[in-house]
Amino acid sequence: MQQRKTSSSHIVNTDCIFNMETSFALTALCVCSLLACSASQRVLSNLTVSPSPDQALGSTLRTSITLENSNFNIGWWFGSIRIYRCIFLPPGSINCAVGATVTSRVNASRQIASTGVTIDVNIFNLVPTDNGLRIQVLDSLNVTLDAGKILNVKECTNLPSPVISNITTSPCGFGCKGTFSCESGYSGNGTGTCQNNAMWDIGTSICNKICNNTNIPTNSTFQAPTSGTTVSPNTQTLNCIGNYAGTVTAQCLADGNWNIISYDCNGTCDQRMIPSDISLNNSLMAVSQVGESVIVPCNAGNVTYIGIAYANCTGPGQWESSNCSGELFYTAL
């Protein structure tokens, strides 16, 4: 676009003068240039760029900016090419155009509201040569309104070990498919699609470590299984043993080790093991928790008493009993 000075020292676009007689739209554009629209431009919402920070080959770059609804004359620059220009004259005259060399790759839309004018510009089918280019918005005097972002256009690549990637398309851009499995010692598989941000839609946590159940750390209150495996982050529930009741929960970790995440082994006493002496004759069959007491019948040799005795569970498998006391009932002959 050529420029020259008028007699009043204003800078005027010479192609505006050429086109003013043939295009009403360009007339508005040229009037805006003459009115120095760039002097009053104010950005209300900075340029957004999506996806970001990375863009997949073949994806669409979407940008948006909102300006105050006063006179403005702005352009979208992609590298060294102006791909879009928009001129606004309140209250509602807006004239915009896509650059002639990029009409097949760029489209745009705008919305005028009392709060501002929002303009969206999209670039289709990103290619390798787009990598490293900056998308930014400048005014008619090439003053930067928003520096935007530098593109990082890339393909979806193999996922890191222990994932085994099988990608048959090269380069693998937006929409490309891949199948994934796992190295020995891991479990998992899946099929993924390359997204517009150059990431696989199945994420990176495809493979999970396999833990050997026999490696669960134990103590005298519970024991590990004798066989089997568990896939992280799943758990195993173990039963307490001996003079302990309850369960223990162990979790298989991402590194193949185990972590005890819940321990609930409580000491118990078998009521059948309440000691018998001259004052105690026990016939109970249940299990008591540590700290509990039970009542047992009285018997002293050939003498039966009307009364009770108490047996206290003082520790795992440990009973303490009180002598029977009561009133003599009869004596066997």
ZAVEXRO-900320 format. One record per residue: x, y, z of N, C-alpha, C, O in turn. Coordinates in steps of 0.2 Angstrom, whole numbers, plus 5000, padded with zeros to 4 digits. Each point is the difference from the previous one (the first is absolute). Example, Ala and Ser with C-alpha at 12.3 -4.5 7.8 and 13.67 -1.06 7.14 Angstrom:
506649725039499650065000500450065000500549995003/499350064993500450065001499650055003500350065001/
END
This chain:
500449945000499650065000500450065000500550015004/499450044991500450064999499850055005499450005001/501050055001499850055004500350074997500650004997/499150065004500350064998499750055005499549995003/500850074997499850065004499550044996500250024994/499350005009499550054997500350075002500550015003/499250044994500250075001500050025007500350055003/499249925001500050015007500449965004499949995007/500649974990500549965004499749945003500349965004/499050024994499849935002500249954996500250014994/500049935009500249944996499449974997499549985004/500450004990499549984997500249944996500550004996/499149945004500149944996499850024992499550024999/501049974997499950024993499549954997499650024995/500449925007499549954997499350025002499549974997/500550065009499350025003499750054995499450004998/501050055000499850054995499849974993499550024997/500849935001499949964994499349975001499649994995/500349985011499449955000499450045003499449975000/500650095003499550035003499450014995499450005003/500750014991499550014995499649944998499550004998/500849945004499749934997499849965006499749954998/500450065008499849965005499950045007500450035002/498949965000499850035006500449985006500250035005/499949904995500449975005500750035001500250015005/500149994989500750035001500050085001500450025003/499050014996499950075002500150015007500350045003/499349915001500050005007500749995003500250035004/500249924992500649985002500550075000500450015004/499550024990500550064999499850065005500450035002/498949984999499850055005500449985007500250055003/499849894998500349985007500750025000500350025005/500049974989500750015000500150085001500550025003/499150024993500150075001499850025007500350065002/499349915001499850025007500549975005499950015006/500749964992500549975005499649965005500150015006/499649944991499749955005500449975005499849995006/500850004993500549975004500150045007500249975005/499750094994500150045006499549995006500150015006/499349964992499549995005499949935002499549985004/500949974993499849935001500249985007500650025003/499049945000500249985007499749925001499549994998/501049975004499849935000499749995007500350015005/499149954995499649995006500249935002500049985006/500149974989500249935002500649984995499950004994/500649985009500649984996499949954996499549965000/500950034995500049954995500049935003500549995003/499049974996500149935002500249964994499750014995/500749945006500249954995499949935003500249985005/499449984991499949935002500049964994499850014994/500649935006500349975006500650035002500350034995/499949975011500750035002500249965006499649975004/501150024997500550034996500249964994500450034996/499449915003500149964994499449994996499550015002/500749984991499450004995500249934996500650004998/498949965000500249944996500050024993499650044998/500849934998500050004993499349994998499649955002/500150094993499349994997499550035005499449994998/500750035007499550035005499850074998500350034995/499250005008499850074999500250045006499949985006/500450084992500250055006499450055000499850034995/500049985011499450045001500250065005500349995005/499650074992500250065004499450055001499549994996/500650055009499450045002500350065003500450005005/499350064994500250065004499450055000499550004996/500450045009499550045001500250075001500550015004/499350044992500250075000499450045002499449994999/500850075004499450055002499750024993500350014995/499050005005499750024994500050074998499550045000/501149984999500250074997500349984994500249954998/500050114998500449994994500649955001500450015004/499649944991500749965000500149984993499649994996/501049995003500349984994500549955002500650025001/499349914998500549955003500149954995499649994995/501049985005500149944996500349945004500450015005/499449934993500349945002500749984996499950004994/500650005009500649984997500349935002500049985006/500149984989500349935001500650004997500149994994/500550015010500650014997500150074997499850055003/500349954991500150074996499450014996500050054996/499549915004499450014996499450025004499849985005/499950084992499450025003499449954998499850014994/499949955010499549964998499350025000499549974998/500450095006499350025001500150075003500450025003/499150024994499950075002499350025002499649984996/500350065009499450025002500050085002500450025004/499150014993499950075002499350025002499549974998/500550065008499350015003499950085001500450045002/499049984996499850075001499350005004499549974997/500550055009499450005004499450044996500250044997/499249945004499849955005500049934998500049955004/500050034989500049934998500349994993499849954998/500650095000500349994993500649975001500550025003/499549914995500649965000500249974994499649974997/501050045000500249974994500749965001500550035002/499449914996500649955002500149964993499549994996/501149995004500249954994500649965001500450025004/499549924994500649955000500550024995499850024994/500849975007500650014995499949964994499849945001/500350094993499949964994500449945000499849954996/500850045007500449944999499849955005500349944999/499350075005499849955006499349985000499749985005/499950044990499349995000499849935002499449995003/501049964994499849935001500149975007499849955002/500650095002500249985007499850045006500049985005/499650084993499850045006499350024999499850014994/499949995012499350035000499950045006500449995005/499150054996499950045006499350025001499649994995/500350035011499350035002500150055005500550015003/499050034997500050065005499350015003499549984997/500550055009499450015004500150075003500550015004/499050034994500050075003499550005006499449994999/500850045007499650005006500250075003500550044998/499049985006500150075004500750005004500350055001/499949895001500650005004500749994996500550025002/499449974991500649994996499949964994499449974999/501150034997499949964993500549945001500650015001/499249934998500449945001500149974993499549994996/501150005002500149974993500449945001500549995004/499349954993500349945000500349984993499650014995/501049975005500349984994500349935001500449995004/499549974991500249935000500549994994499850024994/500749945007500549974995499949935000500149965005/499750014989499949934999500749974998500450034997/499649905004500549954997500750035001500350024996/499949995011500750025001500549954997499949945000/500650094997500549964997500750015003500150045004/500449914994500650015004500450074999500350025005/499550014989500450074999499650055005500350065000/499249935003499650055005500450005006499950045004/500549904998500350005006500550065001500450014995/499650025010500450065002499850074998500350055001/499149954995499750064998499650035006499749965004/500350114996499650035005499450024998499950034994/499549965009499450034999499950065004500049995007/499850074991500050065004499550054996499849994994/500050065010499550054998500450075000500350025005/499750014989500350074999499550054998499549984997/500650085005499650054997500250034993500549974997/499150085000500250024993500750035000500250014994/500150015011500750035000500549955002500650015002/499249924998500449955002500250005007500649975002/499150065002500150005007499749945003499449984999/500949985005499849945003499450015005500150045005/499349934994499550015005500049945005499950005006/500349944991500149945004500549954997500049994994/500650005009500549964997499849934999500449964997/499150015006499849944998500449945002500350015006/499849944990500449955002500449974994499850014994/500849965007500449964995499749935000500049975005/499950014989499749934999500549955001500650014998/499249935005500449945001499749944996499749965004/500350044990499649954996500449945000500650004998/499149945004500449945001499549944998499450015000/500949935000499649944999499949975007500450015005/499149944996500049965005500549945000500149974995/500350025010500649965000499949945004499549995004/500949964996500049945004500050025008500350055002/499349925001500050015008500649975003500349954997/499950075009500649985003499949935003499549985001/501149995000500049935003499750015007500050055003/499649894999500049944997499449984995499949954998/499950114999499549994994500349984994500550034998/499249924998500349984994499550034995499449985000/500850074996499650044995500049964993500549984998/498950024999500049984993499650054996499450005000/501050054997499750054996500149994992500650004999/498949984997500249994993500050064996500249994994/499550065008500050064996500650055001500150015006/500250024989500650045001500050064995500049984994/500050085008500050025007499349995003499550004997/500449995010499449995003499750065003500250035005/499350004991499750075002499349995003499849945002/499950114998499350005003499649954997499949994994/499749975010499649944998500449944998499649954999/501050055002500449944999499949955005499950015006/500149924992499849955005500749965002500450004996/499649985010500549965003499849945004499550015004/500849944996499949945005500649995005500550014998/499349985008500550005005500049935005499449985001/501150005001500149945004500550015005500350065000/499949895004500550025006500549955000500049944998/500650085005500649965001499849945005499550015004/500949944996500049955005500050035007500450055002/499249925003499950035007499550055000499950035006/499849994989499450055000499449974997500049964996/499450075005499449984997499750064997500050065003/499749934991499650064997500049994993500549984997/499150064999500050004993499450054998499650025004/500450014990499550044998500250034993500549994997/498950045000500150044994499950075001499550025004/500950024993499950085002500050044993500249974995/499550095006500050044994500450075002499950025005/500450004990500450065001499650065000499650014995/500450035011499550065000500450064997500550004998/499150065002500250064997500650035004500450044997/499749945009500650035004500649955000500550015004/499549944991500549964999500149955006500649975001/498950025002500049955006499549944998499550014997/500749935006499549944998499450015005500150015006/499349974992499550015004499949945005499650015005/500849944995500049955006500550025005500149965005/500350104994500550025006500649964999500149974995/500350035010500649965001500049955005500549965000/499050035004500049955005499649944998499549985002/500849994992499749944997500249945004499649955001/501150045001500349945003500050015007500350055003/499549905001500050005007500449945002500049954998/500450065007500549955003499649955003499550005003/500849944996499749935003500449995006500749995000/499050005006500349985006499949935002499549974999/501049995004500049945002499649995007500350035005/499249944996499650005006500449975006499950025005/500649934993500449975005500550055003500349995005/499850074992500550055003499650055005500450055002/499049944999499750055005500349995007500149945002/500250115001500350005006499549985006499450035000/500849925004499649985005500350005007500650025001/499049965004500349995007499649945003499649974996/500450035010499749945004499350005000499649955002/500150114996499250005001499749994993499449995000/500950014995499749984993500649974995500550015002/499349964993500449974996499850014992499450014999/501149994997499950024993499749944996500149945003/499650074992499849944995500649964998500550035000/499449914998500549954998500150014993500549964997/499150074999500050014993499650054997499750045004/500449984990499650054996500350064999500650025003/499150034993500350064999499450055000499549995000/500750085001499650055000500250064996500650025000/499050014996500250064996499950065004499550025002/501050034998500050065003499450044996500050004994/499650045010500150025008499549955004499750035005/500149914992499549965004500349985007500650015001/498949965003500249985006499949935002499649964996/500650015009499949935003499850015007500350045004/499149924998499850005006500249945004499949944997/500550065008500249945004499749995007499850055003/500149894998499749995007500549995005500549974999/499350065007500549995006500049935002499549964999/501050025005500149935001500149995008500150055003/499949894999500149985007499550035005499450004999/500950045006499650035005499850074998500050055004/499949964989499850074998499549994995499949954996/499650105004499450004996500050074996500250055002/499649944992499950064996500449994993500149954998/500050114998500349994994500650064999500050055004/500449934991500550054998500050014993499849964996/500250115002500050014992500750034998500350045003/499949924992500750024997499950024993499649974996/500750095002499950034993500749994996500550015002/499449964992500550004995500250074997499650034997/501049995004500250064998500350004993500149954997/500050115000500250014993500749974999500249994994/500250015011500749974999500049925002500649985000/498949995001500049935001500049985007500049945002/500150115003500049985007499350015003499550024997/500549955009499350005004500050055005500650025003/498850014999500050055005499349985004499549994998/500650005009499549985004499650075002500250045003/499249964994499650065000499450005006499850055002/500149895000499549995005500249945005500149944997/499950075009500249945005499550005005499950055004/499749904997499549995004500049935004499549975000/501150015002500049945004500050015007500450035003/499049945000499950025007500149935004499849954998/500650065008500149945004499449975002499550035002/500449904999499449975002500349945005500549985000/499049995003500049955005499549954998499450015000/500849924999499549954999499749985007500449985004/499050024996499649995007500149935002499949985005/500349974990500149935001500649995004500149955003/500450104997500650005003500050035007500650015003/498850015000500050035006500349945005499749955000/500850075004500349955005499449975005499650045003/500549894998499549975005500449995006500649985000/499150035006500349995007499549985004499449984998/500750015008499549975005499450055000499449985003/500650084995499450045001499750024993499650045000/500749934995499850024993499849944996500549964999/499050034998499849954995499750034994499450035000/501049984995499850044994499749964994500349954999/499150074998499749974994499950054995499749984995/500650085005499950054995500449984993500549975001/499350054993500349984994500150064996500349994994/499650075007500150064996500750035001500449975003/499650094994500750045000499950075003499550034998/500949995006499950075003500650044998500649984999/499350095001500550044998500450025006499749995006/500950034993500450025006499750065004499750054997/500249945009499750055004499349985002499750035005/500049924992499349985002500149945005500549975001/498950035003499949955005499449964999499550024997/500549915005499549964999499849975007500449995004/499049994997499849975006500049924999499749984994/500649985010500049935000499749975006499950035005/499849914994499749965005500549985006500649994999/499150005007500449985006500049935001499549974999/501050005003500149935002500649995004500550024997/499449955009500649995004500049935002499749985005/500649974991500049935002499349975000499750014994/500149965011499449975001499550055002499449995002/500850084999499550055003499850054994500450024997/499049995003499750054995499850065004499649995005/500650074992499850065003499550044996500049994994/499550045009499650054996500450075000500150035005/500249984989500450065000500450004993499849964996/500750095004500350014993500750015001500350015006/500149984989500750024999500150044994499749994995/500850055005500250044994500649984997500549995004/499550014990500749994996500150064996499650024996/501050015005500250064996500549984995500549975001/499450064992500549994995500550065000499850054999/500849945004500450055001500550014995500450055000/499749914995500450004994499949954995499649955002/500750054992499849944996500249945002500549985002/498949984999500149935003500149995007500249955003/499750115001500250005007499450015004499650054999/500249915006499450005004500350015007500549975003/499150075001500150005007499349995003499550034998/500449935007499349985003500050015007500550005004/498950014998499950015008499749945002499649964997/500650035010499749945003499250005001499750065000/500049894999499349995001499850025007500349985005/499250064996499750025006499349995000499650024995/500049965010499349995001499849965005500449995005/499049994995499749975006500049924998499849984995/500349985010500149934999499349974998499550025004/500449944991499449984998499949935002499549985003/501049974995499949935002500749975000500550034997/499549925007500649965000499949934997499649965003/500850024992499949934998500249955004500650015003/499149934998500249955004500449954996500249955003/
END
